Amino acid sequence: MATITLKYDEHNAASRMMLNRMLRSGLFLDQESIEEHRRLRDAAVRTSQKNMASFIEKYI
């Protein structure tokens, strides 16, 4: 897999539309979205583990 870095005018409607089309095509992935998803997933796992610790301790 290769990484492509794009710089675009975020205030230009045409450039935003083209970027959205490229991402919707499925050929490109938004690395920031992937990293944000991983952070949210990891935070949810840590919260679940913390919340379940007392339950497991009590019933197991």
C-alpha positions in Angstrom: 0.0 0.0 0.0 1.2 3.5 -0.8 0.4 6.8 0.8 -0.6 9.9 -1.1 -0.7 13.3 0.5 -3.1 15.9 -1.0 -3.1 19.6 -0.4 -6.3 21.3 -1.5 -8.2 24.5 -0.9 -10.8 23.5 1.6 -12.8 26.6 0.8 -13.1 25.6 -2.9 -16.3 23.7 -3.5 -14.9 21.9 -6.6 -11.8 20.6 -4.8 -14.0 19.3 -1.9 -16.4 17.6 -4.3 -13.5 15.9 -6.2 -12.0 14.7 -2.9 -15.3 13.3 -1.8 -15.7 11.5 -5.1 -12.3 10.0 -4.8 -13.0 8.8 -1.2 -16.4 7.4 -2.2 -14.9 5.4 -5.0 -13.4 3.1 -2.4 -10.0 3.2 -4.1 -8.6 5.6 -1.5 -8.9 5.6 2.3 -8.8 8.7 4.6 -5.9 7.9 6.9 -7.2 10.4 9.5 -10.5 8.7 9.6 -8.9 5.3 10.1 -6.7 6.6 12.9 -9.7 8.4 14.6 -11.7 5.1 14.4 -8.8 3.2 16.0 -8.6 5.8 18.9 -12.3 5.6 19.5 -12.3 1.8 19.4 -9.4 1.6 21.8 -11.1 4.1 24.2 -14.3 2.0 24.1 -12.4 -1.2 24.8 -10.6 0.4 27.8 -13.9 1.8 29.2 -15.6 -1.6 28.8 -12.7 -3.4 30.5 -12.8 -0.9 33.4 -16.6 -1.2 33.7 -16.5 -5.0 33.6 -13.7 -5.4 36.1 -15.9 -5.2 39.2 -18.5 -7.4 37.6 -16.0 -10.1 36.8 -14.4 -9.8 40.2 -17.8 -10.2 41.9 -19.3 -13.1 39.9 -16.3 -15.0 38.6 
